[in-house]
Amino acid sequence: MFSSLAKTTLARAALLHDAPVYVQFYITARCNLTCQQCNIIYANSDVRECTLDEIKRIADNFARMRVAMVLLTGGEPFTRLDLPDIIREFTSRGVHVRMQTNGLATDERIQAVIAAGGRDISISLDSLWPGNQDDINGGFAKSWHDALRAMASFTRYLPKTGSFASLGCVMQRDNLGDIEDVIRFGTAIGWVTSLVPVHVTTFDRPLSFRTFDQTKRWQPAELPAVDALVERVRAMRHAGYLLYDSDQYLDDMKRFAAGQPTTWRRKNDGVCDSPNLYFAVLPNGDFAPCCDHRLGSQIHCYDADFPEVYRSRVFRAEVRTVTGACPGCLFGSYPEMTIAMRYLAAKWERVKLFLAAPPEKKWPVTYEQMLAMAGRIRTEPRERISLPGHRRRLALDERSDPAIAPTA
């Protein structure tokens, strides 16, 4: 599924740990949801969006730099009507494109982005209970159903070979007991689940992708449930369920939830691999070390000399002042990229997942089939992790189903 350019960069990064494998490009701050765990629509609302001409120049630079993969995210990338054109600018230059969406996409628009070369998709799904997902998404009714409809459309139009589909699931108090079911559901439809623990910050230390809602922090009494969930999903992965996360990453999830230092950066002197392996691009085209931080100076990724700036010692030193002071994150993409490039076991797992033994895709899967699968999985009699006092809200369609009783 990767171009020759991407494969070459991946190989170099695995050996030397100094090749731009992965870039998160926040092409917009606009979004149709206000998810409880996300702050990005506010954090990036102070900058404009790149024009398509500027994006062409960024794509030219990325090709010169031999960037392997660019994640087009937001906000919600489908709010940009020129999304197929944006995808085409990168794929036509050999840069692999991944899209991250919440499901705001019609059938026609999904066809258009796939025709433009978008064969790698990640859709947010935190629960198999529609009411719970709608609450997590900010109280938007039917957003869970919209996500399933989009997933069904992607299974209809994505080719079975040379494509990749995944579910992004944020581990938080409101869905701790639902995560195993999400992984089961993803496996049933041939989608790989990737977990991210909720990130919380304070107003005196604003960080772009972290919520300010202090009620999202894990309490000490809840940590045994977090640890139990992590071990359960680890066992599921070893049993063959489609979970992306490495053992090192899962171990750090438990540490991160407890407010303890993570270990995924230890092979790089306790600092992340930005900008050597990855970095971010703001909606206006400016370089950022990651999704959380910005540089003090503005460096435009569409400028003709950006590839030279990227390799300069002055630039690297400026980025280091930011990354060196960061206490660390667990946003999935960055830690897992470092782990995949620096840990042998994780490298082999990635080779198997993407090249040697990719997931079987029994596609297409219709929306109605997905509804039936989700309903069956979430109501199967099975012991589930639960937190004291937490009750999920049932959506109208769930409350009207006599087979579903309110559950803790």
C-alpha positions, 0 to 999 in steps of 0.5 A: 500500500506504500509507494516506493518513496514511502518504503525507502523512507521507512527503511532509512528511518528504521536504521538511522532514526532520522528520516521524516516518516510521518507528518500530521497536517491539520488542514482545518480547525473547523469541525462539526463536533465538540468532543469532550476530550478534544481542544483542537478546534479552539487551539488552532482557531487563531490561524487561517487555512492554507490555500490549495496553491500553498498545499501544492508547494508543501507537497513539493517540499515533502516530496523533496524531503521524502516524507513517507506519510502525511495524516490529513486531519483537523478539526474535521478534514471533510469540512474542506470541499477541496479535500480530494484535491489536497489528497491528490497533491500528495499522492501524485508525488508519492507521499502516502495519505492517511485521513482522520475523520469523525464520519462527516462525509456523504457517500459521494464525497467518500468516493471522491477522496478514494478516487483521489488516492486516499486509501488509508482511513481512520474513523473515531469510534469510542463506544458501541452505544449510540447515546454514549458516543453522542455524549462524548462527541459533545451531545450531537444526536446521531453522530454515532450513526453517521460514523457507521454510515461512513464506515460502510461507505469506505468498505464499499469503495476502498479496494481490498488490497492496498488499503488500510482502515482503523478506528481511533478510540480515546480511553476515558472514564465514559467509555472504559467498559466499552473499549473491548467491544469496540475492538471486537466490532473493529475486528469483525469488520476488518478494521484495526483499533488504535487506543489513545488515553485522554489527555488533560491540561490546565488553563495556565499551561494550554496545550493544543490537543488536550481538554481543560475538563479536569473531571476527565482526570483519572482518580487513584481509585479508578487506576486498577480498572484502567490497568485491568482494561489495558491487560485485557486488550493486550490479551485480546491482541495476542489472541488475534483481535485487531489492536494496533497498540504495541506492548511498550505503548500499552505499558505506558498507557497505565503509567500515563493514566497514573500521572507517572513518567512514560518510557517510550522516549528513553532510547532518545535521551528522554526526548521525542523524535520530532522533527527527525521522524515526525512533526506537525503542520498547522492549518496555515502551513506553519511547522509545529513540533507536534499537535500540542506545541508551537515554535516561537518563530514562524516557519512556513512549510510551503516556502521553497527553502523549507527542506533546507531549513528542516535540516539546519542546525539552527532549526533543530536547536530551536525545536529541541528547546520545545521538545526537551522541555515537554513532559511527554504525551501518549497521543498514539501516532508519535509514541508508536512511530518512535517505538516502531523505529527503535524497538525490534519487536514492534518493527516486526509487528508493523511489518506483519500488519502492513505487509506480511499479513494484513487483516482480512477484509470481508468487504463491503459491510453494509450499514445495516450489517454494522448496526446488527453487529454492534447491537449483538456485541454490546449486549453479549453477556460478558463481564465488562470493566466498570467504574463506580457510579458511571451510567451511560445514556441510552439513545432514543433508538436504544431505549425503544428496543425492549431487548436492551436494558439500561446498564451501568 
